[in-house]
């Protein structure tokens, strides 16, 4: 049995999968706020409670909104700031009496989709999370690429490629630079672009719906947005050449993405064939917790290593 935990800012979710990937149990509790030890206890209680009811022990993987620094072994870049600076994997290992794997939630998303989701069977998979921000992760042959700084796939803070004159210097980004992909391609960025063009306020998915329904100004704003997203994706394609790109996050619900992006990416990337699949995720909000469970491969669990 493999157990995944998704540690979010507001809730902690646990899910147990059997050897065939079937969900045995799924539960969530509110995340204790501002106290690190309470978070450790809450995760341990969820895992041990699930095991007691299933009368089975499992491997444990945890998705977090941040990463464990390969240099220090401590959590960094987490928006749940009370996690920062703690050795979360080691503290959980002590609380649960077994080794624990911890990974960034975007990486868990791509691992989940590459394992038994929209990119199952694809070798190189780039996962995009596009919503309030723009992030991503890379999975190759069923394994997450973490990287020297544990930021592999974090393309949202690359500059928008091939900017037009009216796209220079670009909006200021919280990271300190200007014109990051995130400042052009996130949901809030799309809402700002629409507001500037029309004077009206609408959220990103509604703008896409208005465009689909034939609204001319929404259509123009979406065209520009698809074009920027395609330029951003093409620069990833040239380096990684993924077999599949899986879209996640709130903006992945925009149906037109899967029709509009492939021909534009083909135009901007250094390849004439356009074989890069661009697909919607299949596990939705469950991708984080499912990917956390997949941090231990089935054969590792069979071998008894993490138990
Ligand atoms: Zn930035």
Boltz pocket constraint, residues with backbone or C-beta under 6 A from the ligand:
constraints:
  - pocket:
      binder: B
      contacts: [[A, 156], [A, 157], [A, 173], [A, 174], [A, 175], [A, 176], [A, 177], [A, 180], [A, 182]]
      max_distance: 6.0
